Amino acid sequence: MLVIGIAGGSGSGKTTVVKAIVNQLQGRVVVIPQDSYYKDSSHVPEEERKNINFDHPDAIDWKLMCQQVRELKSGKTIEQPVYSYITCSRSTTETVTVEPDEVIIVEGILIFTCKELRDQMNIKIFVDADDDDRLMRIIVRDIAERGRTIETAIEHYCDTVKPMHLQFIEPSKRYADVIVPQGGHNKVAIDIITNTVEKALSRKKKSKRKK
């Protein structure tokens, strides 16, 4: 089993890269998104939830995320948590059943900040994009998916997203084996990554046969 980590700033095009790899590998991939592992904040008063910093490593339940990646690597099925950005809560009744496959893609802005998680990855990819491009995508996403206005989206970017990117996400680029410029629009880089994955899977299969 091959574990690929795909990190990068908010709005960099990580999701596009993940989708492209999943499409090219045709059903041999499971995706573990960091966004499913935010700590539950349902106990926090509603007004205070607006101030939660989702771009800080402390917001993530790394213990559960690392545990479930290990379980998938060992061939076990997991029950992935379901998290809502709107309510800032993790569902107590709903999970997503994820079965192991040949490739596990772990995706999220902060995944390279956790050493325990990094150490489980065979390939680490950082998706890079121009700050202006990322800002535009973040504004569109926040309005469409998180109920923000243009003003509050820009305020959130300036107060939280940008400083956290500079403090945690950009420095984590040094852990990457591959850096993909131009985000999800870099078809050449995506093709190279997919070919590398195919070769790695082929080598693992040959190694198994020899054993």
Helices and strands as residue ranges (DSSP letters): E 2-8, H 14-25, E 29-33, G 34-37, H 46-49, G 57-59, H 62-73, E 78-84, E 89-98, E 103-107, G 111-113, H 115-118, E 123-127, H 131-145, H 150-156, I 157-161, H 162-164, I 165-169, G 171-175, E 178-180, G 183-185, H 187-210
